[in-house]
Amino acid sequence: MPDNIMSQIPGEYLSPSRYWLPSPETASDATHEVLCTLPRFGAVRITYQRMTHRHGRMRSWFWTPVCAELHTESSAPD
């Protein structure tokens, strides 16, 4: 299993990767993965989890990053 490098990635690097995520209100899956290139890290696969916050009768859905792993291309066998 690849190492989780989430604690080493600054928040300002994670913020732009949210734009590739579907709307949390209409998404059918609880997790979503995004592959992006980050400065100092290269290709990183970030896993987001869909979460909810309830305030009275209102409910808000949002994505939060839970895991980040360095992405390495695996070569296909000949």
Secondary structure, 3 states (H helix, E strand, C coil): CCCCCHHHCCHHHHHHHHHHCCCCCCCCCCEEEEEEEECCCEEEEEEEEEEEEEECCEEEEEEEEEEEEECCCCCCCC
